[in-house]
Amino acid sequence: MRIRFTKMQGAGNDFVVLDETRALLGLTPAQYRFLADRHFGVGADQVLSVRPSPAPGIDFEYVIHNADGGEVEQCGNGARCFVRFVRDKHLTERDSVKVQTRSGLIEPRLTADGRVTVDMGPPVFDPSKVPFDAAGLSPQPDGSWEKWHLALGTSADAAMISVAILSMGNPHAVQEVGDVDTAPVGTQGPLVEHHPRFPNRVNAGFMQVVSRSRIRLRVWERGAGETLACGTGACAAVVAGIRLGRLDARVDVETRGGPLTIEWAGGSAPVLMTGPAVTVFEGEIEVPES
Ligand SMILES: N[C@@H](CCC[C@H](N)C(=O)O)C(=O)O
């Protein structure tokens, strides 16, 4: 099967974007993996499928697959690329669109300076909804909130980590580190991702608090490994930092792929994420049957 695609990036988190508004392509997990493969396919952290409205009052549906072929609930940097894509392709003439994702409605909006702001909805803290299996564990008070202590591995010398756990539609475990440049992202990231307390696996964030309005962040993403930026990871880290009492309501996030700005007023207020969304190139590729 030969398909057209658009390659996009938001703060270096890169995507293959597919227009399925007229017909679904019916790709298999192996075909998503092929498209995301940096050697044999196009190369991407996630594949984003743009689908028609599933219900009145909603403009589009947005389906996300990680590079490992698994479907996931949410993708923040992808949401910004999504609205840029539907505008550039004239699938809508609106600057603000309501988009159905697996984890609910989000609303990305093109701003006058060319960036995109996304209403990502409120964070979720109930462990069972992350989901995080907290049976038999007690959270440890930390600042104005709490963290969970987890052992990475089963050996006697297993590293203990202390994480804030929450969902931004997808699951996140956020650690505070002294310096993101030397944080053990590549070694601890996969162990956190596959920790048995997270039945659906988890995205592992490593946050360095620089000031009350600035953090540096690296994220080991579930199903993709370390990416240059993770939008929902940035939202999760800032929300965790605000709840712990370390951050103010508006925070600049420095990622390896560029800056994002996250705002959260607390409680059930939505998290707002602002950042870039860029088209890199377009093309066609023969996707093997599988
Ligand atoms: N890169 C994304 C998140 C993509 C999904 C994530 N890897 C997961 O499995 O939940 C973002 O910008 O939020």
The ligand as a Gaussian input file, in Angstrom:
#p B3LYP/6-31G(d) Opt

LIG

0 1
 N        5.201000      12.778000      22.930000
 C        3.964000      12.875000      23.553000
 C        3.443000      11.726000      24.330000
 C        3.214000      10.516000      23.442000
 C        2.590000       9.358000      24.146000
 C        3.444000       8.813000      25.258000
 N        4.683000       8.259000      24.791000
 C        2.625000       7.736000      25.991000
 O        2.854000       6.554000      25.753000
 O        1.762000       8.099000      26.795000
 C        3.635000      14.242000      24.113000
 O        4.143000      15.233000      23.550000
 O        2.829000      14.348000      25.016000

